Amino acid sequence: MKRVYCHSCDRKLCVNPSHLTLDTQGKNMRDVLRRGGRTSTLLPTQVQEIKKLFASGLKLKEIAVRFGVSDSSIRRIVNGKTWKALSLEGEASNF
């Protein structure tokens, strides 16, 4: 499993090396969400809506326009490449 440097304080301008740990990207994203941070421009409720709209037959491009993101962003969400921690019901899953 690939390991990445994770920043523990979520301050964009922080350069304190003691705030860095080596862990997985999945653990890092769960930690950010647990601390109330955001990992993208979309909110979890919006991702849920995107998944529901796609499941109902709406086209990727139509969904992308509705949420103001690229159709490739929508494709990654519905294909499980991003937002893996969010199930269709909105419950966090284990990575």
Backbone atoms as SQL, in Angstrom:
CREATE TABLE atoms (id INTEGER PRIMARY KEY, chain TEXT, resi INTEGER, resn TEXT, atom TEXT, x REAL, y REAL, z REAL);
INSERT INTO atoms VALUES
  (1, 'A', 1, 'MET', 'N', 0.838, -1.177, 0.000),
  (2, 'A', 1, 'MET', 'CA', 0.000, 0.000, 0.000),
  (3, 'A', 1, 'MET', 'C', 0.886, 1.245, 0.000),
  (4, 'A', 2, 'LYS', 'N', 0.546, 2.182, -0.869),
  (5, 'A', 2, 'LYS', 'CA', 1.331, 3.404, -0.986),
  (6, 'A', 2, 'LYS', 'C', 1.164, 4.273, 0.264),
  (7, 'A', 3, 'ARG', 'N', 2.273, 4.811, 0.742),
  (8, 'A', 3, 'ARG', 'CA', 2.253, 5.674, 1.920),
  (9, 'A', 3, 'ARG', 'C', 2.521, 7.103, 1.477),
  (10, 'A', 4, 'VAL', 'N', 1.866, 8.046, 2.138),
  (11, 'A', 4, 'VAL', 'CA', 2.020, 9.471, 1.833),
  (12, 'A', 4, 'VAL', 'C', 2.267, 10.229, 3.123),
  (13, 'A', 5, 'TYR', 'N', 2.813, 11.439, 2.993),
  (14, 'A', 5, 'TYR', 'CA', 2.957, 12.290, 4.166),
  (15, 'A', 5, 'TYR', 'C', 1.632, 12.978, 4.439),
  (16, 'A', 6, 'CYS', 'N', 1.169, 12.877, 5.657),
  (17, 'A', 6, 'CYS', 'CA', -0.099, 13.471, 6.073),
  (18, 'A', 6, 'CYS', 'C', 0.189, 14.633, 7.012),
  (19, 'A', 7, 'HIS', 'N', -0.610, 15.673, 6.884),
  (20, 'A', 7, 'HIS', 'CA', -0.421, 16.863, 7.703),
  (21, 'A', 7, 'HIS', 'C', -1.490, 16.878, 8.777),
  (22, 'A', 8, 'SER', 'N', -1.096, 16.970, 10.029),
  (23, 'A', 8, 'SER', 'CA', -2.040, 16.787, 11.129),
  (24, 'A', 8, 'SER', 'C', -2.855, 18.014, 11.501),
  (25, 'A', 9, 'CYS', 'N', -2.477, 19.224, 11.056),
  (26, 'A', 9, 'CYS', 'CA', -3.219, 20.395, 11.535),
  (27, 'A', 9, 'CYS', 'C', -4.139, 21.014, 10.481),
  (28, 'A', 10, 'ASP', 'N', -4.076, 20.599, 9.238),
  (29, 'A', 10, 'ASP', 'CA', -4.953, 21.080, 8.166),
  (30, 'A', 10, 'ASP', 'C', -4.839, 22.574, 7.880),
  (31, 'A', 11, 'ARG', 'N', -3.795, 23.226, 8.354),
  (32, 'A', 11, 'ARG', 'CA', -3.566, 24.636, 8.026),
  (33, 'A', 11, 'ARG', 'C', -2.742, 24.699, 6.748),
  (34, 'A', 12, 'LYS', 'N', -3.279, 25.330, 5.721),
  (35, 'A', 12, 'LYS', 'CA', -2.615, 25.329, 4.409),
  (36, 'A', 12, 'LYS', 'C', -1.222, 25.943, 4.441),
  (37, 'A', 13, 'LEU', 'N', -1.005, 26.943, 5.269),
  (38, 'A', 13, 'LEU', 'CA', 0.286, 27.614, 5.289),
  (39, 'A', 13, 'LEU', 'C', 1.255, 27.051, 6.325),
  (40, 'A', 14, 'CYS', 'N', 0.867, 26.027, 7.046),
  (41, 'A', 14, 'CYS', 'CA', 1.731, 25.454, 8.079),
  (42, 'A', 14, 'CYS', 'C', 2.928, 24.753, 7.435),
  (43, 'A', 15, 'VAL', 'N', 4.105, 25.003, 7.989),
  (44, 'A', 15, 'VAL', 'CA', 5.327, 24.359, 7.492),
  (45, 'A', 15, 'VAL', 'C', 6.067, 23.625, 8.622),
  (46, 'A', 16, 'ASN', 'N', 5.379, 23.341, 9.693),
  (47, 'A', 16, 'ASN', 'CA', 5.982, 22.682, 10.847),
  (48, 'A', 16, 'ASN', 'C', 6.189, 21.193, 10.536),
  (49, 'A', 17, 'PRO', 'N', 7.436, 20.729, 10.441),
  (50, 'A', 17, 'PRO', 'CA', 7.679, 19.321, 10.102),
  (51, 'A', 17, 'PRO', 'C', 7.177, 18.340, 11.159),
  (52, 'A', 18, 'SER', 'N', 6.989, 18.807, 12.388),
  (53, 'A', 18, 'SER', 'CA', 6.465, 17.897, 13.414),
  (54, 'A', 18, 'SER', 'C', 4.980, 17.584, 13.192),
  (55, 'A', 19, 'HIS', 'N', 4.326, 18.299, 12.277),
  (56, 'A', 19, 'HIS', 'CA', 2.922, 18.040, 11.951),
  (57, 'A', 19, 'HIS', 'C', 2.768, 17.003, 10.846),
  (58, 'A', 20, 'LEU', 'N', 3.871, 16.423, 10.388),
  (59, 'A', 20, 'LEU', 'CA', 3.824, 15.431, 9.316),
  (60, 'A', 20, 'LEU', 'C', 3.970, 14.019, 9.861),
  (61, 'A', 21, 'THR', 'N', 3.165, 13.111, 9.317),
  (62, 'A', 21, 'THR', 'CA', 3.276, 11.690, 9.634),
  (63, 'A', 21, 'THR', 'C', 3.190, 10.907, 8.330),
  (64, 'A', 22, 'LEU', 'N', 3.698, 9.719, 8.329),
  (65, 'A', 22, 'LEU', 'CA', 3.639, 8.863, 7.154),
  (66, 'A', 22, 'LEU', 'C', 2.498, 7.875, 7.337),
  (67, 'A', 23, 'ASP', 'N', 1.536, 7.905, 6.414),
  (68, 'A', 23, 'ASP', 'CA', 0.377, 7.029, 6.517),
  (69, 'A', 23, 'ASP', 'C', -0.210, 6.825, 5.126),
  (70, 'A', 24, 'THR', 'N', -1.396, 6.239, 5.033),
  (71, 'A', 24, 'THR', 'CA', -2.048, 6.022, 3.741),
  (72, 'A', 24, 'THR', 'C', -2.919, 7.225, 3.394),
  (73, 'A', 25, 'GLN', 'N', -3.183, 7.396, 2.110),
  (74, 'A', 25, 'GLN', 'CA', -4.047, 8.493, 1.675),
  (75, 'A', 25, 'GLN', 'C', -5.460, 8.324, 2.228),
  (76, 'A', 26, 'GLY', 'N', -5.949, 7.095, 2.276),
  (77, 'A', 26, 'GLY', 'CA', -7.283, 6.851, 2.829),
  (78, 'A', 26, 'GLY', 'C', -7.388, 7.280, 4.284),
  (79, 'A', 27, 'LYS', 'N', -6.398, 6.929, 5.080),
  (80, 'A', 27, 'LYS', 'CA', -6.392, 7.344, 6.495),
  (81, 'A', 27, 'LYS', 'C', -6.338, 8.858, 6.594),
  (82, 'A', 28, 'ASN', 'N', -5.541, 9.480, 5.740),
  (83, 'A', 28, 'ASN', 'CA', -5.440, 10.934, 5.742),
  (84, 'A', 28, 'ASN', 'C', -6.799, 11.584, 5.455),
  (85, 'A', 29, 'MET', 'N', -7.517, 11.088, 4.452),
  (86, 'A', 29, 'MET', 'CA', -8.814, 11.660, 4.105),
  (87, 'A', 29, 'MET', 'C', -9.825, 11.451, 5.226),
  (88, 'A', 30, 'ARG', 'N', -9.817, 10.275, 5.850),
  (89, 'A', 30, 'ARG', 'CA', -10.730, 10.041, 6.980),
  (90, 'A', 30, 'ARG', 'C', -10.423, 10.996, 8.124),
  (91, 'A', 31, 'ASP', 'N', -9.129, 11.231, 8.395),
  (92, 'A', 31, 'ASP', 'CA', -8.738, 12.158, 9.464),
  (93, 'A', 31, 'ASP', 'C', -9.195, 13.578, 9.160),
  (94, 'A', 32, 'VAL', 'N', -9.049, 14.004, 7.907),
  (95, 'A', 32, 'VAL', 'CA', -9.493, 15.347, 7.517),
  (96, 'A', 32, 'VAL', 'C', -10.997, 15.477, 7.753),
  (97, 'A', 33, 'LEU', 'N', -11.769, 14.491, 7.299),
  (98, 'A', 33, 'LEU', 'CA', -13.224, 14.534, 7.480),
  (99, 'A', 33, 'LEU', 'C', -13.607, 14.496, 8.959),
  (100, 'A', 34, 'ARG', 'N', -12.901, 13.677, 9.738),
  (101, 'A', 34, 'ARG', 'CA', -13.196, 13.572, 11.180),
  (102, 'A', 34, 'ARG', 'C', -12.965, 14.909, 11.891),
  (103, 'A', 35, 'ARG', 'N', -11.960, 15.647, 11.430),
  (104, 'A', 35, 'ARG', 'CA', -11.658, 16.944, 12.044),
  (105, 'A', 35, 'ARG', 'C', -12.538, 18.059, 11.480),
  (106, 'A', 36, 'GLY', 'N', -13.468, 17.721, 10.604),
  (107, 'A', 36, 'GLY', 'CA', -14.379, 18.726, 10.065),
  (108, 'A', 36, 'GLY', 'C', -13.864, 19.423, 8.823),
  (109, 'A', 37, 'GLY', 'N', -12.764, 18.931, 8.260),
  (110, 'A', 37, 'GLY', 'CA', -12.214, 19.535, 7.051),
  (111, 'A', 37, 'GLY', 'C', -12.933, 19.051, 5.816),
  (112, 'A', 38, 'ARG', 'N', -12.613, 19.678, 4.705),
  (113, 'A', 38, 'ARG', 'CA', -13.182, 19.285, 3.422),
  (114, 'A', 38, 'ARG', 'C', -12.067, 18.759, 2.534),
  (115, 'A', 39, 'THR', 'N', -12.392, 17.766, 1.741),
  (116, 'A', 39, 'THR', 'CA', -11.395, 17.182, 0.846),
  (117, 'A', 39, 'THR', 'C', -11.630, 17.561, -0.608),
  (118, 'A', 40, 'SER', 'N', -12.654, 18.317, -0.887),
  (119, 'A', 40, 'SER', 'CA', -12.922, 18.751, -2.255),
  (120, 'A', 40, 'SER', 'C', -13.886, 19.924, -2.231),
  (121, 'A', 41, 'THR', 'N', -14.251, 20.381, -3.420),
  (122, 'A', 41, 'THR', 'CA', -15.215, 21.471, -3.513),
  (123, 'A', 41, 'THR', 'C', -16.637, 20.976, -3.339),
  (124, 'A', 42, 'LEU', 'N', -16.846, 19.679, -3.399),
  (125, 'A', 42, 'LEU', 'CA', -18.179, 19.112, -3.207),
  (126, 'A', 42, 'LEU', 'C', -18.366, 18.671, -1.765),
  (127, 'A', 43, 'LEU', 'N', -19.570, 18.818, -1.292),
  (128, 'A', 43, 'LEU', 'CA', -19.921, 18.341, 0.041),
  (129, 'A', 43, 'LEU', 'C', -20.405, 16.898, -0.048),
  (130, 'A', 44, 'PRO', 'N', -20.315, 16.143, 1.043),
  (131, 'A', 44, 'PRO', 'CA', -20.802, 14.754, 1.011),
  (132, 'A', 44, 'PRO', 'C', -22.256, 14.637, 0.559),
  (133, 'A', 45, 'THR', 'N', -23.107, 15.578, 0.950),
  (134, 'A', 45, 'THR', 'CA', -24.511, 15.525, 0.521),
  (135, 'A', 45, 'THR', 'C', -24.633, 15.701, -0.992),
  (136, 'A', 46, 'GLN', 'N', -23.748, 16.508, -1.580),
  (137, 'A', 46, 'GLN', 'CA', -23.763, 16.693, -3.026),
  (138, 'A', 46, 'GLN', 'C', -23.295, 15.422, -3.737),
  (139, 'A', 47, 'VAL', 'N', -22.300, 14.762, -3.175),
  (140, 'A', 47, 'VAL', 'CA', -21.813, 13.515, -3.767),
  (141, 'A', 47, 'VAL', 'C', -22.920, 12.466, -3.730),
  (142, 'A', 48, 'GLN', 'N', -23.666, 12.421, -2.640),
  (143, 'A', 48, 'GLN', 'CA', -24.798, 11.496, -2.553),
  (144, 'A', 48, 'GLN', 'C', -25.808, 11.779, -3.657),
  (145, 'A', 49, 'GLU', 'N', -26.099, 13.065, -3.850),
  (146, 'A', 49, 'GLU', 'CA', -27.050, 13.456, -4.892),
  (147, 'A', 49, 'GLU', 'C', -26.515, 13.098, -6.278),
  (148, 'A', 50, 'ILE', 'N', -25.231, 13.293, -6.503),
  (149, 'A', 50, 'ILE', 'CA', -24.609, 12.936, -7.783),
  (150, 'A', 50, 'ILE', 'C', -24.786, 11.445, -8.052),
  (151, 'A', 51, 'LYS', 'N', -24.515, 10.621, -7.055),
  (152, 'A', 51, 'LYS', 'CA', -24.663, 9.169, -7.225),
  (153, 'A', 51, 'LYS', 'C', -26.111, 8.786, -7.520),
  (154, 'A', 52, 'LYS', 'N', -27.046, 9.438, -6.850),
  (155, 'A', 52, 'LYS', 'CA', -28.464, 9.150, -7.087),
  (156, 'A', 52, 'LYS', 'C', -28.891, 9.590, -8.486),
  (157, 'A', 53, 'LEU', 'N', -28.453, 10.774, -8.902),
  (158, 'A', 53, 'LEU', 'CA', -28.805, 11.269, -10.238),
  (159, 'A', 53, 'LEU', 'C', -28.246, 10.356, -11.321),
  (160, 'A', 54, 'PHE', 'N', -27.017, 9.911, -11.157),
  (161, 'A', 54, 'PHE', 'CA', -26.420, 9.007, -12.137),
  (162, 'A', 54, 'PHE', 'C', -27.167, 7.674, -12.168),
  (163, 'A', 55, 'ALA', 'N', -27.496, 7.154, -10.989),
  (164, 'A', 55, 'ALA', 'CA', -28.227, 5.880, -10.914),
  (165, 'A', 55, 'ALA', 'C', -29.608, 5.992, -11.558),
  (166, 'A', 56, 'SER', 'N', -30.176, 7.199, -11.539),
  (167, 'A', 56, 'SER', 'CA', -31.497, 7.384, -12.140),
  (168, 'A', 56, 'SER', 'C', -31.436, 7.588, -13.653),
  (169, 'A', 57, 'GLY', 'N', -30.214, 7.653, -14.214),
  (170, 'A', 57, 'GLY', 'CA', -30.072, 7.742, -15.663),
  (171, 'A', 57, 'GLY', 'C', -29.617, 9.085, -16.201),
  (172, 'A', 58, 'LEU', 'N', -29.406, 10.070, -15.351),
  (173, 'A', 58, 'LEU', 'CA', -28.932, 11.369, -15.820),
  (174, 'A', 58, 'LEU', 'C', -27.506, 11.240, -16.352),
  (175, 'A', 59, 'LYS', 'N', -27.199, 11.915, -17.434),
  (176, 'A', 59, 'LYS', 'CA', -25.881, 11.851, -18.074),
  (177, 'A', 59, 'LYS', 'C', -24.826, 12.573, -17.247),
  (178, 'A', 60, 'LEU', 'N', -23.565, 12.090, -17.355),
  (179, 'A', 60, 'LEU', 'CA', -22.441, 12.686, -16.629),
  (180, 'A', 60, 'LEU', 'C', -22.343, 14.189, -16.860),
  (181, 'A', 61, 'LYS', 'N', -22.422, 14.603, -18.122),
  (182, 'A', 61, 'LYS', 'CA', -22.276, 16.019, -18.469),
  (183, 'A', 61, 'LYS', 'C', -23.379, 16.865, -17.828),
  (184, 'A', 62, 'GLU', 'N', -24.603, 16.355, -17.809),
  (185, 'A', 62, 'GLU', 'CA', -25.716, 17.080, -17.193),
  (186, 'A', 62, 'GLU', 'C', -25.497, 17.247, -15.684),
  (187, 'A', 63, 'ILE', 'N', -25.010, 16.204, -15.063),
  (188, 'A', 63, 'ILE', 'CA', -24.726, 16.263, -13.620),
  (189, 'A', 63, 'ILE', 'C', -23.592, 17.249, -13.364),
  (190, 'A', 64, 'ALA', 'N', -22.553, 17.198, -14.192),
  (191, 'A', 64, 'ALA', 'CA', -21.404, 18.092, -14.032),
  (192, 'A', 64, 'ALA', 'C', -21.827, 19.552, -14.120),
  (193, 'A', 65, 'VAL', 'N', -22.666, 19.879, -15.086),
  (194, 'A', 65, 'VAL', 'CA', -23.144, 21.254, -15.237),
  (195, 'A', 65, 'VAL', 'C', -23.942, 21.669, -14.010),
  (196, 'A', 66, 'ARG', 'N', -24.775, 20.783, -13.532),
  (197, 'A', 66, 'ARG', 'CA', -25.611, 21.084, -12.364),
  (198, 'A', 66, 'ARG', 'C', -24.773, 21.428, -11.133),
  (199, 'A', 67, 'PHE', 'N', -23.622, 20.739, -10.963),
  (200, 'A', 67, 'PHE', 'CA', -22.793, 20.942, -9.772),
  (201, 'A', 67, 'PHE', 'C', -21.561, 21.815, -10.018),
  (202, 'A', 68, 'GLY', 'N', -21.385, 22.267, -11.248),
  (203, 'A', 68, 'GLY', 'CA', -20.286, 23.167, -11.551),
  (204, 'A', 68, 'GLY', 'C', -18.907, 22.530, -11.474),
  (205, 'A', 69, 'VAL', 'N', -18.830, 21.255, -11.827),
  (206, 'A', 69, 'VAL', 'CA', -17.554, 20.539, -11.851),
  (207, 'A', 69, 'VAL', 'C', -17.403, 19.879, -13.218),
  (208, 'A', 70, 'SER', 'N', -16.237, 19.314, -13.469),
  (209, 'A', 70, 'SER', 'CA', -16.009, 18.664, -14.767),
  (210, 'A', 70, 'SER', 'C', -16.724, 17.311, -14.829),
  (211, 'A', 71, 'ASP', 'N', -17.008, 16.892, -16.051),
  (212, 'A', 71, 'ASP', 'CA', -17.628, 15.573, -16.200),
  (213, 'A', 71, 'ASP', 'C', -16.671, 14.467, -15.789),
  (214, 'A', 72, 'SER', 'N', -15.350, 14.719, -15.880),
  (215, 'A', 72, 'SER', 'CA', -14.396, 13.709, -15.410),
  (216, 'A', 72, 'SER', 'C', -14.451, 13.577, -13.882),
  (217, 'A', 73, 'SER', 'N', -14.744, 14.665, -13.182),
  (218, 'A', 73, 'SER', 'CA', -14.922, 14.586, -11.720),
  (219, 'A', 73, 'SER', 'C', -16.128, 13.717, -11.372),
  (220, 'A', 74, 'ILE', 'N', -17.208, 13.913, -12.126),
  (221, 'A', 74, 'ILE', 'CA', -18.411, 13.104, -11.904),
  (222, 'A', 74, 'ILE', 'C', -18.121, 11.646, -12.227),
  (223, 'A', 75, 'ARG', 'N', -17.412, 11.393, -13.313),
  (224, 'A', 75, 'ARG', 'CA', -17.065, 10.015, -13.702),
  (225, 'A', 75, 'ARG', 'C', -16.265, 9.323, -12.597),
  (226, 'A', 76, 'ARG', 'N', -15.294, 10.045, -12.021),
  (227, 'A', 76, 'ARG', 'CA', -14.485, 9.446, -10.942),
  (228, 'A', 76, 'ARG', 'C', -15.339, 9.132, -9.714),
  (229, 'A', 77, 'ILE', 'N', -16.326, 9.975, -9.429),
  (230, 'A', 77, 'ILE', 'CA', -17.209, 9.720, -8.287),
  (231, 'A', 77, 'ILE', 'C', -18.052, 8.479, -8.537),
  (232, 'A', 78, 'VAL', 'N', -18.725, 8.415, -9.678),
  (233, 'A', 78, 'VAL', 'CA', -19.643, 7.298, -9.928),
  (234, 'A', 78, 'VAL', 'C', -18.913, 5.987, -10.192),
  (235, 'A', 79, 'ASN', 'N', -17.639, 6.059, -10.621),
  (236, 'A', 79, 'ASN', 'CA', -16.848, 4.843, -10.825),
  (237, 'A', 79, 'ASN', 'C', -16.095, 4.409, -9.570),
  (238, 'A', 80, 'GLY', 'N', -16.263, 5.143, -8.475),
  (239, 'A', 80, 'GLY', 'CA', -15.631, 4.768, -7.217),
  (240, 'A', 80, 'GLY', 'C', -14.152, 5.103, -7.127),
  (241, 'A', 81, 'LYS', 'N', -13.669, 5.972, -7.993),
  (242, 'A', 81, 'LYS', 'CA', -12.254, 6.370, -7.940),
  (243, 'A', 81, 'LYS', 'C', -12.027, 7.429, -6.863),
  (244, 'A', 82, 'THR', 'N', -13.032, 8.262, -6.626),
  (245, 'A', 82, 'THR', 'CA', -12.977, 9.267, -5.562),
  (246, 'A', 82, 'THR', 'C', -14.204, 9.105, -4.681),
  (247, 'A', 83, 'TRP', 'N', -14.137, 9.657, -3.498),
  (248, 'A', 83, 'TRP', 'CA', -15.234, 9.584, -2.518),
  (249, 'A', 83, 'TRP', 'C', -15.595, 8.143, -2.183),
  (250, 'A', 84, 'LYS', 'N', -14.604, 7.257, -2.112),
  (251, 'A', 84, 'LYS', 'CA', -14.849, 5.850, -1.786),
  (252, 'A', 84, 'LYS', 'C', -15.415, 5.683, -0.376),
  (253, 'A', 85, 'ALA', 'N', -15.102, 6.613, 0.512),
  (254, 'A', 85, 'ALA', 'CA', -15.530, 6.486, 1.906),
  (255, 'A', 85, 'ALA', 'C', -17.008, 6.756, 2.089),
  (256, 'A', 86, 'LEU', 'N', -17.658, 7.227, 1.033),
  (257, 'A', 86, 'LEU', 'CA', -19.076, 7.579, 1.141),
  (258, 'A', 86, 'LEU', 'C', -19.903, 6.567, 0.383),
  (259, 'A', 87, 'SER', 'N', -20.706, 5.783, 1.098),
  (260, 'A', 87, 'SER', 'CA', -21.568, 4.822, 0.446),
  (261, 'A', 87, 'SER', 'C', -22.796, 5.562, -0.088),
  (262, 'A', 88, 'LEU', 'N', -23.634, 4.888, -0.843),
  (263, 'A', 88, 'LEU', 'CA', -24.816, 5.520, -1.408),
  (264, 'A', 88, 'LEU', 'C', -25.759, 6.026, -0.337),
  (265, 'A', 89, 'GLU', 'N', -25.755, 5.405, 0.828),
  (266, 'A', 89, 'GLU', 'CA', -26.627, 5.848, 1.905),
  (267, 'A', 89, 'GLU', 'C', -25.995, 6.955, 2.748),
  (268, 'A', 90, 'GLY', 'N', -24.736, 7.317, 2.471),
  (269, 'A', 90, 'GLY', 'CA', -24.099, 8.399, 3.191),
  (270, 'A', 90, 'GLY', 'C', -23.294, 7.965, 4.395),
  (271, 'A', 91, 'GLU', 'N', -23.150, 6.666, 4.581),
  (272, 'A', 91, 'GLU', 'CA', -22.371, 6.175, 5.701),
  (273, 'A', 91, 'GLU', 'C', -20.918, 5.993, 5.272),
  (274, 'A', 92, 'ALA', 'N', -20.017, 6.358, 6.141),
  (275, 'A', 92, 'ALA', 'CA', -18.594, 6.155, 5.838),
  (276, 'A', 92, 'ALA', 'C', -18.305, 4.670, 5.825),
  (277, 'A', 93, 'SER', 'N', -17.564, 4.225, 4.831),
  (278, 'A', 93, 'SER', 'CA', -17.187, 2.814, 4.771),
  (279, 'A', 93, 'SER', 'C', -15.741, 2.664, 5.198),
  (280, 'A', 94, 'ASN', 'N', -15.343, 1.454, 5.450),
  (281, 'A', 94, 'ASN', 'CA', -13.936, 1.186, 5.768),
  (282, 'A', 94, 'ASN', 'C', -13.181, 1.049, 4.474),
  (283, 'A', 95, 'PHE', 'N', -12.079, 1.761, 4.340),
  (284, 'A', 95, 'PHE', 'CA', -11.297, 1.715, 3.106),
  (285, 'A', 95, 'PHE', 'C', -10.659, 0.377, 2.928);
